[in-house]
Amino acid sequence: MGIQNFWTYPAVVATALAGMVAAGIATAADPTAQYPGDYYGRIDLPLTQALAHVERLMDDTDNFEPLSQFSPKNRYRIMASPIGRLDLLVRTGGEQYTSLCTGWVISQEYILTNNHCIPGKKGQVLKASLVMNYLEEGDTSSVERFEVETQPVETSPELDYSIVRIHGNPAAKYGFIPLQARDAEPGEELFIIQHPAGKPKRLTRRNCRADEDRERPEELRHFCDTLGGSSGSPVFSDNDMSVVGLHFAGIERKVNFAKRMTMIVQQSSILQQLSEASKSAGRPERVAPATVAPAAPAPAGTSPGGWQSITQ
């Protein structure tokens, strides 16, 4: 089955989600979560009838851990800071709907997400924005929304990634994720930070491992629970916090898929610059958004703050 079949939302996703509920598991992933067009601009998104089971799915399993329950200096909470919900207003065939993915800040100017999110596989993206610091439903006082351009500055359908310009410099407040990529070892422990179904930010790490097999050279197969809206999430090593993949799809009750981050960096001139800047600045064991400049100058477009060591 070709990759494109994972993106047929009505048939595959409805079947996959129904199967998850019947089996009491959460291992299948559709690329995006879709809501009515007038949902665009909201923070808390009332679930439609078709997605009403998602709340129960996340409540009944400890696989989707709310980041709000972690202390501010916890490494997962820190790594989650530059990751946000990517809201897209899409027009297809004269109708509009809200599509949700996940995106993450990689510099002052840019975020990274999937190609099937921006520019998308069908329809036209009319508006896009990144919702930051959305941790708890019903508490939106500290949530911020940043405008995102609707056309990528760099993209690849084959590697399913897009680098997109963001306005307002969220990196100054939320930091950015250093592009220190490597390949995952077979069976290595992983974790994913995401906005499943557009809900508040979640962490999945239980039974989250790299698969030993690989169907295509550019892919990382993994067993980390995701849902629609998780597309574009970074896949991290739980051992050294390296970015090993960019999540994009999955097969019901079988396996999920990410694009290998090393392959993406190898193709992307922008990510190569950012990766070199991360190496020049040095990599702390634990990192957090900061407001001081790095010791070494970074290429144009990179954040002046980056991530710095936590003072214990």
Secondary structure, DSSP 8 states (H G I E B T S, - for coil): --GGGGG-IIIIIHHHHHHHHHHT------S-EEEEGGGTT-SS----GGGTHHHHHHHS-TTSEEGGGS-TTSHHHHHHTTEEEEEEEEEETTEEEEEEEEEEE-SSSEEEE-TIIIIISSSEEEEEEEEES--BTTB-TT-EEEEB-SS-SEEETTTTEEEEEBSS-THHHH------B----TT-BEEEEE-GGG-S-EEE-TT-BB-S--SSTTEEEE-----TT-TT-EEEETTT--EEEEEEEEETTTEEEEEEHHHHHHH-HHHHHHHHHHHHH---SS-EE-SS--SS---TTS-SS-EE----
